[in-house]
């Protein structure tokens, strides 16, 4: 595969096709320019009403206003939530159900990374990444399942994992361990959730470049990782969001406990 291949040029984002028409979707860590924002926007493109959450109140407000301006005919709500707090996560789910009328889909996007060699990593760094990325997904999944258990309509949960849950990368032991945990949590919780009429799956992106990632990862590393992809480029965030929307839709009704790799990496 060469850089001149058509696959090395990001395609145009497709229009919505009503995959989530009438659904009520909650997306965590949706403020900013990353996968969470793209997932919320894609849900709106597909006809859903959306509630976005994030711990950063100002950025969250700006995100809600931006989405509401682009989709004036949809309901766009926002609730501040730090996924490291059980109380705030529980309030997010109850508040979202009240604001939207019900919850049909939860997208667990909250995660935290960084670059630190294991020999230099502090307990605090390890604990922070695991708490946000893995424990935060656990807290939100638990709260959503408690809601869905009592709801008559079932639901869908889509978790954001990473190919690093399978693959090794220098200075990413905490993040890789957390994402591997998200994969295992996805599989086990899906078995339990089936009795409530709930499907739980995950996506595992390889690399999707956006402004927040650039703040925590060097440009040199991002360039190197992107160059190793079969298409010679990183994914666009909407390409990740489109797969999340598919997993949340009725195109995936017999799929649960699975982790879908969104990657063009060479075998």
LOFIBA-707643 format. One record per residue (C-alpha): residue in three letters; x, y, z; residue number from 1. Coordinates in Angstrom, 3 decimals, padded with zeros to 6 digits, m for minus. Each point is the difference from the previous one (the first is absolute). Example, Ala and Ser with C-alpha at 12.3 -4.5 7.8 and 13.67 -1.06 7.14 Angstrom:
// LOFIBA-707643
[site ALA,[012.300,m004.500,007.800],1];
[site SER,[001.370,003.440,m000.660],2];
//
This chain:
// LOFIBA-707643
[site UNK,[000.000,000.000,000.000],1];
[site UNK,[001.497,003.317,m001.033],2];
[site UNK,[m000.709,003.499,001.178],3];
[site UNK,[m001.447,000.796,m003.423],4];
[site UNK,[m002.728,m002.616,000.396],5];
[site UNK,[m003.569,001.359,000.153],6];
[site UNK,[m000.319,m001.711,003.394],7];
[site UNK,[002.656,002.342,001.401],8];
[site UNK,[m002.337,002.971,m000.504],9];
[site UNK,[m002.754,000.334,002.633],10];
[site UNK,[m003.407,m000.443,m001.640],11];
[site UNK,[m002.843,002.437,000.359],12];
[site UNK,[m002.162,m000.649,003.039],13];
[site UNK,[m003.264,m001.639,m001.124],14];
[site UNK,[m003.361,001.555,000.705],15];
[site UNK,[m002.296,m001.515,002.600],16];
[site UNK,[m002.337,m002.847,m000.933],17];
[site UNK,[m002.355,000.012,002.976],18];
[site UNK,[001.773,m002.871,001.765],19];
[site UNK,[m000.865,001.444,003.411],20];
[site UNK,[m003.244,001.794,m000.836],21];
[site UNK,[m001.999,000.635,003.157],22];
[site UNK,[002.697,m001.399,002.312],23];
[site UNK,[001.254,001.735,003.126],24];
[site UNK,[003.789,m000.129,000.213],25];
[site UNK,[002.398,000.903,002.829],26];
[site UNK,[003.695,000.558,m000.760],27];
[site UNK,[002.647,000.437,002.700],28];
[site UNK,[003.125,002.153,m000.441],29];
[site UNK,[m001.609,001.698,m002.979],30];
[site UNK,[001.422,003.515,000.365],31];
[site UNK,[002.730,001.087,m002.374],32];
[site UNK,[001.048,m001.424,m003.344],33];
[site UNK,[000.483,m003.698,000.638],34];
[site UNK,[m001.898,m003.237,m000.472],35];
[site UNK,[m002.616,000.934,002.606],36];
[site UNK,[m001.014,003.179,m001.807],37];
[site UNK,[000.029,m001.819,m003.337],38];
[site UNK,[m002.192,m002.761,001.455],39];
[site UNK,[m002.534,002.502,001.312],40];
[site UNK,[m000.058,001.793,m003.351],41];
[site UNK,[m000.383,m003.273,m001.931],42];
[site UNK,[m002.899,m001.036,002.263],43];
[site UNK,[m001.706,003.298,m000.825],44];
[site UNK,[000.709,m000.520,m003.710],45];
[site UNK,[m001.685,m003.392,000.326],46];
[site UNK,[m003.143,001.515,001.516],47];
[site UNK,[000.528,m000.360,003.754],48];
[site UNK,[m000.470,002.400,002.872],49];
[site UNK,[003.244,000.265,001.945],50];
[site UNK,[001.277,000.812,003.466],51];
[site UNK,[003.701,000.738,000.260],52];
[site UNK,[002.042,m000.102,003.190],53];
[site UNK,[003.502,000.999,001.009],54];
[site UNK,[001.803,001.126,003.131],55];
[site UNK,[000.985,003.381,m001.497],56];
[site UNK,[m003.062,002.229,000.393],57];
[site UNK,[001.022,002.796,m002.394],58];
[site UNK,[001.050,m002.322,m002.819],59];
[site UNK,[m003.135,m002.062,000.525],60];
[site UNK,[m002.193,003.081,m000.307],61];
[site UNK,[001.778,001.029,m003.177],62];
[site UNK,[m000.456,m003.502,m001.401],63];
[site UNK,[m003.723,m000.020,000.715],64];
[site UNK,[m000.424,003.413,m001.615],65];
[site UNK,[001.944,m001.065,m003.090],66];
[site UNK,[m002.019,m003.182,m000.451],67];
[site UNK,[m003.297,001.751,000.679],68];
[site UNK,[000.819,002.646,m002.609],69];
[site UNK,[000.772,m002.616,m002.634],70];
[site UNK,[m003.033,m002.150,000.853],71];
[site UNK,[m002.753,002.458,001.003],72];
[site UNK,[m002.779,m002.576,m000.429],73];
[site UNK,[001.535,m002.487,002.432],74];
[site UNK,[000.187,000.044,003.775],75];
[site UNK,[003.542,000.551,001.259],76];
[site UNK,[000.538,m000.057,003.767],77];
[site UNK,[003.103,000.059,002.191],78];
[site UNK,[000.907,m001.129,003.527],79];
[site UNK,[003.374,000.534,001.655],80];
[site UNK,[001.431,m003.322,001.167],81];
[site UNK,[003.351,m001.202,001.315],82];
[site UNK,[000.025,m003.750,m000.613],83];
[site UNK,[002.355,m000.506,002.957],84];
[site UNK,[m002.985,000.801,002.260],85];
[site UNK,[m002.628,m002.692,000.516],86];
[site UNK,[m002.456,002.637,001.204],87];
[site UNK,[000.433,002.141,m003.112],88];
[site UNK,[m000.260,m002.989,m002.334],89];
[site UNK,[m003.221,m001.151,001.659],90];
[site UNK,[m001.363,003.543,m000.254],91];
[site UNK,[000.984,000.109,m003.664],92];
[site UNK,[m002.137,m003.029,m000.818],93];
[site UNK,[m003.010,001.127,002.033],94];
[site UNK,[000.339,003.553,m001.297],95];
[site UNK,[000.316,m001.125,m003.605],96];
[site UNK,[m003.089,m002.177,000.279],97];
[site UNK,[m001.924,002.973,001.357],98];
[site UNK,[001.346,002.470,m002.578],99];
[site UNK,[m000.488,m002.254,m003.032],100];
[site UNK,[m003.054,m001.897,001.199],101];
[site UNK,[001.895,m003.283,m000.047],102];
[site UNK,[003.426,m001.422,m000.934],103];
[site UNK,[000.446,m002.379,m002.935],104];
[site UNK,[003.755,000.163,m000.545],105];
[site UNK,[003.012,000.726,002.209],106];
[site UNK,[003.372,000.661,m001.623],107];
[site UNK,[002.787,m000.417,002.556],108];
[site UNK,[002.716,002.178,m001.489],109];
[site UNK,[001.758,001.373,003.092],110];
[site UNK,[003.648,m000.967,000.160],111];
[site UNK,[003.397,001.348,000.973],112];
[site UNK,[003.414,m000.802,m001.439],113];
[site UNK,[003.536,001.359,000.048],114];
[site UNK,[003.561,m001.101,m000.674],115];
[site UNK,[002.101,m001.262,002.912],116];
[site UNK,[002.441,m002.938,000.069],117];
[site UNK,[m001.051,m002.539,002.597],118];
[site UNK,[003.225,000.398,002.003],119];
[site UNK,[m000.732,003.722,000.404],120];
[site UNK,[m003.748,m000.300,000.547],121];
[site UNK,[m001.376,001.073,003.357],122];
[site UNK,[m002.836,m001.695,001.836],123];
[site UNK,[m002.024,003.157,m000.521],124];
[site UNK,[000.455,m000.097,m003.805],125];
[site UNK,[m000.951,m003.665,m000.158],126];
[site UNK,[m003.006,000.430,002.279],127];
[site UNK,[m001.287,003.107,m001.828],128];
[site UNK,[000.024,m001.642,m003.433],129];
[site UNK,[m001.585,m003.205,001.289],130];
[site UNK,[m002.606,001.907,001.996],131];
[site UNK,[m001.195,002.183,m002.871],132];
[site UNK,[000.343,m002.474,m002.854],133];
[site UNK,[m001.025,m003.319,001.554],134];
[site UNK,[m001.760,000.829,003.250],135];
[site UNK,[m001.887,002.858,m001.645],136];
[site UNK,[m001.316,m002.388,m002.646],137];
[site UNK,[m000.969,m002.430,002.751],138];
[site UNK,[m001.858,002.690,001.954],139];
[site UNK,[m001.940,001.198,m003.029],140];
[site UNK,[m000.796,m003.535,m001.162],141];
[site UNK,[m001.245,m000.937,003.462],142];
[site UNK,[m002.201,003.090,000.239],143];
[site UNK,[m001.398,m000.548,m003.496],144];
[site UNK,[m000.748,m003.674,000.659],145];
[site UNK,[m001.844,000.896,003.185],146];
[site UNK,[m002.088,002.394,m002.087],147];
[site UNK,[m000.548,m002.463,m002.851],148];
[site UNK,[m000.906,m002.785,002.446],149];
[site UNK,[m003.102,001.959,000.955],150];
[site UNK,[m000.730,001.377,m003.493],151];
[site UNK,[m002.381,m001.864,m002.348],152];
[site UNK,[001.876,000.821,m003.201],153];
[site UNK,[003.521,m001.420,000.430],154];
[site UNK,[002.992,001.955,m001.226],155];
[site UNK,[003.506,000.073,m001.426],156];
[site UNK,[003.402,000.830,001.476],157];
[site UNK,[003.035,000.661,m002.180],158];
[site UNK,[003.403,000.271,001.672],159];
[site UNK,[003.085,001.680,m001.425],160];
[site UNK,[002.962,m002.356,000.395],161];
[site UNK,[003.254,000.048,m002.012],162];
[site UNK,[002.181,m002.310,m002.049],163];
[site UNK,[002.493,000.437,002.856],164];
[site UNK,[m002.203,m002.408,001.925],165];
[site UNK,[001.571,m002.600,m002.312],166];
[site UNK,[003.266,001.551,m001.152],167];
[site UNK,[003.114,001.213,001.754],168];
[site UNK,[001.237,003.585,m000.131],169];
[site UNK,[002.835,001.629,001.900],170];
[site UNK,[m000.975,002.210,002.973],171];
[site UNK,[m003.670,m001.017,m000.176],172];
[site UNK,[m000.223,m002.741,002.641],173];
[site UNK,[m002.666,001.807,002.065],174];
[site UNK,[m002.159,000.898,m003.004],175];
[site UNK,[000.372,m003.421,m001.621],176];
[site UNK,[m000.903,m001.767,003.236],177];
[site UNK,[m003.047,002.217,000.426],178];
[site UNK,[m001.209,m000.572,m003.563],179];
[site UNK,[000.544,m003.756,000.278],180];
[site UNK,[m002.162,000.226,003.102],181];
[site UNK,[m002.686,001.846,m001.968],182];
[site UNK,[000.008,m002.861,m002.505],183];
[site UNK,[m000.424,m002.604,002.732],184];
[site UNK,[m002.674,002.102,001.696],185];
[site UNK,[m001.834,000.236,m003.320],186];
[site UNK,[m000.040,m003.774,m000.451],187];
[site UNK,[m001.042,m000.864,003.545],188];
[site UNK,[m002.580,002.742,000.423],189];
[site UNK,[m001.578,m000.931,m003.343],190];
[site UNK,[m000.787,m003.478,001.292],191];
[site UNK,[m001.718,001.458,003.069],192];
[site UNK,[m001.759,002.745,m001.963],193];
[site UNK,[m001.665,m002.384,m002.429],194];
[site UNK,[m002.708,m000.849,002.523],195];
[site UNK,[m000.945,003.695,000.099],196];
[site UNK,[m000.247,000.246,m003.779],197];
[site UNK,[003.248,001.975,m000.181],198];
[site UNK,[002.849,m000.403,m002.477],199];
[site UNK,[003.536,001.080,000.942],200];
[site UNK,[002.826,000.263,m002.518],201];
[site UNK,[003.205,001.987,m000.361],202];
[site UNK,[002.076,001.635,m002.686],203];
[site UNK,[003.788,m000.207,000.028],204];
[site UNK,[001.461,002.833,m002.084],205];
[site UNK,[003.641,m000.078,m000.999],206];
[site UNK,[000.669,003.707,m000.434],207];
[site UNK,[m002.368,002.905,m000.590],208];
[site UNK,[001.679,003.399,000.045],209];
[site UNK,[m001.664,002.932,001.701],210];
[site UNK,[001.005,003.052,002.005],211];
[site UNK,[m000.196,m001.613,003.446],212];
[site UNK,[002.155,m002.953,m001.023],213];
[site UNK,[002.627,002.409,m001.278],214];
[site UNK,[000.207,001.525,003.479],215];
[site UNK,[000.941,m003.284,001.685],216];
[site UNK,[001.996,m001.706,m002.769],217];
[site UNK,[002.978,001.260,m001.982],218];
[site UNK,[m000.448,000.866,m003.670],219];
[site UNK,[002.942,m002.282,m000.795],220];
[site UNK,[m001.712,m002.999,001.558],221];
[site UNK,[m003.324,000.796,m001.679],222];
[site UNK,[001.718,000.316,m003.376],223];
[site UNK,[001.803,m003.295,000.562],224];
[site UNK,[m003.155,m001.855,001.037],225];
[site UNK,[m001.989,001.400,m002.923],226];
[site UNK,[002.730,m000.998,m002.469],227];
[site UNK,[m000.258,m003.630,001.128],228];
[site UNK,[m003.685,m000.198,m000.906],229];
[site UNK,[m000.763,m001.788,m003.249],230];
[site UNK,[m001.653,003.169,m001.318],231];
[site UNK,[002.964,002.102,001.110],232];
[site UNK,[m002.186,002.315,002.052],233];
[site UNK,[m001.858,000.256,003.282],234];
[site UNK,[m003.768,m000.390,000.122],235];
[site UNK,[m002.254,003.007,m000.010],236];
[site UNK,[m002.009,000.225,003.232],237];
[site UNK,[m003.246,m000.295,m001.961],238];
[site UNK,[001.179,m003.366,m001.340],239];
[site UNK,[000.082,m001.290,003.581],240];
[site UNK,[m003.344,001.641,000.777],241];
[site UNK,[m001.650,m001.591,m003.030],242];
[site UNK,[000.870,m003.481,001.284],243];
[site UNK,[m001.294,000.905,003.448],244];
[site UNK,[m003.288,001.091,m001.582],245];
[site UNK,[m000.209,m003.281,m001.896],246];
[site UNK,[000.513,m001.984,003.212],247];
[site UNK,[m002.697,002.073,001.703],248];
[site UNK,[m002.461,m000.556,m002.833],249];
[site UNK,[m002.284,m002.807,m001.113],250];
[site UNK,[002.653,m001.068,m002.494],251];
[site UNK,[001.728,m001.784,002.905],252];
[site UNK,[m002.876,m001.706,001.804],253];
[site UNK,[001.780,m003.364,000.333],254];
[site UNK,[003.353,001.438,001.013],255];
[site UNK,[000.958,000.153,003.676],256];
[site UNK,[003.153,m000.459,002.049],257];
[site UNK,[002.144,000.775,m003.040],258];
[site UNK,[002.917,002.381,m000.515],259];
[site UNK,[000.172,001.447,m003.505],260];
[site UNK,[003.467,001.106,m001.063],261];
[site UNK,[m000.063,003.239,m002.004],262];
[site UNK,[003.416,m000.237,m001.533],263];
[site UNK,[001.800,m000.203,m003.310],264];
[site UNK,[003.175,m001.361,001.547],265];
[site UNK,[002.004,m002.578,m001.866],266];
[site UNK,[m000.356,m003.586,001.158],267];
//
